[in-house]
Amino acid sequence: MNKKAVIEVKDLVTSYDDKIVLDMISFSTYEEEIFAVLGGSGCGKTTLLRHLLGLIKPDAGLISILDYDITKANDDEMQPLREQIGMVFQGSALFNSMTLAENVSLPLEEYTDYPSRVIRDIVDWKLHIVGLDHARDYLPSELSGGMKKRAAIARAMVMDPKLLFFDEHTTGLDPVMAAELDRIIVRLRDELNITVVVVTHDLTSIRRISDRAIMIADTHIIASGSIKEMEQSGDSRVINFFMQHDMEE
């Protein structure tokens, strides 16, 4: 692969109360790919995501994101990097007392000195990208679940990040809305040339959108590669994960 690594994780070790959660985790994520982190509940996916966002520090190992060594950086040193990262939370994390446009504009208000006219134009463009032009003055309580997810994407994209994270993005959505959200994610990657990392247990979604993935179980990465390659794994834990999902569909 000729593309540059956007994320590099080497020999990551994390423990809570002397219990190892992630042990010798290593992987790379490359420019303009959709990369998935898979695994069952409690496998350490969320802990890994928190590491990649710089919210917690590992016991050992290296995490480099966009050439920043975040294992050594303090909060002030992390700020320039955080402005290049967008995060879409599982529950959308919209402020209920603010309109959709006000929610989306928050990062611009906080981190730039753009005049209000420019902020409005940027917000309108991001809402257009996710198909919410008509809803800029709606409150979150007036939005459907799928609209809230799209609003969260608009907010995550408002600073033109190079890297976009999703945490269980299809949770709570019906199959039609989940498929629409997946189409938006792929379109954002294709049109804006961003790198996307999706943390999920939803194989239906990952089969639609991912270029590569890793699967975590028992503190380790137990499989990696394309979904097709992972489905050919001889590891019983990987086989069981895929079989259980396919039976639920």
N, C-alpha and C positions, 0 to 999 in steps of 0.2 A: 504494500500500500504506500503510495507516494504522498498522501496527504499528511499534514502536520498533526501531531498529537495535541489536542486541546486539554485533555485531562490525563495525567499520569499518576497512578497509584502504585506504590511499591512496598511490599512487605508490611502492610498496615495491620497493626494489632491494637485492639480495644478491649477493655474489660470494665465491668461494673461490679463493685464489691467483691473483687478477686475472682469473678466469673468471667471467663473470656467470651466475648460476644463475636468478635471478628478476629481471625487468626491468619496472618500472612496473606492478606488479600492484595493481589496485584492485577492490574488491567490498565489499558489505555483506551481513550475515546478520541476519535479523529474528527477533523473539520467536516462539517456539513453532513454528518451521519446522525441517524436516530438510533440511540443506544439504550437498551433496556436492562434494568436490574430486576431479576425475577426471584421469587422464592415465597415460601409459605409464611403465614403469620408468625411473627416472633423470630424470624431467621436473621435479622440484623439489617434489613433493607433500609429502615428508617434511620438507624444509627449511621449507616454509610452515607445516606443523604445529608444528615446533619454534619458529617465530616466534610463533605464536598462543598457545603455552604459556609464552612469555617465557623460553625456554631460550637463545635467541641473539638478538642485536641486528642489525637491518638496517644496510646502508650508508647508506640514505636512505629517507625515507617515514614514514608514520604508521600505527600500529596502536592502535586504541581498542577495548577489550573491557569491556563493562558500565560504560562511562564512565571507565575507567582508561586513561590514555595509557601503554601499557606500553613504548613505545620509550624513555621517559625514566626509568622506575621502576627502583629498585635492588631487591635481593632482599627487604629488609625491607618495602619499599613494595608488593611483589608478593604478599606472604603473604595479606593479606585477600582478594585476588582469587582466589588459588589455592584457597582454601577454598570458593569458589563454582563451581569447575570440577571436573568428574569426567573421568578419562581411562581409557579401556579400551585397553590395549596389544595389539599383534598377537599376542604370545605369552602373553597373560593376566598374566604377571609375578606369579604367586602364590609365596609362600614355602613351599618343600617341607616344611620342618620344622614348619609350623603347620597346625592344622586349618582347615577352611573358615571357621568362625566366628571364629577368631583372625585370619585374614587380613582378613576383612571389617571387623573391629572396629578395625584398626590406625589409620585416620585419627581415629576417635573417641578412642582412647587418647592420641594425640599432640596433638590440637588442642582437646580439650574437657576439662572437669573433671567430666563426668557420672559419677554413681555407677555401679558395675558392673551393678546391676539395670537401670538405664535403658539402658546400652550393650547389654546382652543383649536387651532388648525391641526396640531399634532394629535390631540385627543380625538377629533372628528375622523382623522385618517385611520387611527388604530381601531376605532369603533367600526368604521367601514370595512376594514380588513376581516373582522370577525362577524360581519353581518348584523351589527347592532346600531346602524345609523339612526333608526327610528326611536331608540330607547335611551338617548343620552340624558333625558331629564327624569327617567324612571328611578324610583328607589329600589333597593335590592328586594324588598318584600313584594314588589310588583313583577319580579322576574321569575321565570320558570327555572328549574334546576339546570337545564342546558344553557339557558341565557346567562346564568350566574357564572358557569364555567367559562363561557366565551368572554364575559366581562373580565374575569380574572386573567385570561390570556391577553386581552387588550392592555390591561394595566401592566402585566409582566413585560410586554413588548414596548411600552411607551418610551423607554430610554434607548431603544435600538440595541438590545444586548447581543453579544456574540454567542451566548450560551443560555439555553432555556431548560429549566428543570420542571418536571411534572411529578406530583405525588398522587398516585392512585386516581388518575384523572377521570376514569369512567365510573367511579363509585357513585351509586345513586341514580345513574342514568339508564333509561330503557335502551334496548339494542339499537334503535334508529338514531337516537340522540348520541349514543356512544360512537356510532359509525360516522356521524357528521363531525363530531369533535376530532376524530382521527383524521378525517379528510382535511380539516383546518390545520392540524399539526403538520401533516405532510406538505401542504401548500406553503405554510410559513417557511419550512426548511428549504423547499425548492425555490421559492421566490426571493427570500431574504438571505439565503446562504448561511443559516445559523446551524449550530450544533444543538441537538435535543437529547436530553437524558430523561427517561421515563422510569420511575420506580413503581412497580405494579405486580399484582398476581394474576392479571387479566390476560390470559393467553390469546383470546380472540382478538383483542386490540393489538397485541404485540405481533401477531401473525400478519396483521394488516400493515403495520407501520415500521417495524424495526428492521434495521440493517444487520445489527449484531446484538448479542445479549450475553449476560452472565447470569448464572443461577447460584444462589447462596443457600447452603444447608449445613448444619452442624459446624458453624463458625467459618467454613471454607467456601471458596468457589468450587463447585462440583461439576460445572459444565460451562462452556463458552463457545461463541461462534454464531452463525446464523441459526434461526429457529429450526431449519431443516437439519442442520448439522447436530443440533442439540437433541432433536427427536431420534437421532440414530445412536445416542449415547447408550452404553451398556450399563451405566450406573442405575441401580434399582430405584434410587431416590428420584432421579430425573424421570425415569419411566413412569413411576407412580404419580409424579406431579402432572405429567401430561395426560395420563389415563384418567386421573380424578377430574381434571378440567373437562376433558372430552365427554365424560359421563354426565357432567353437570349441564352441558349445553343442550 
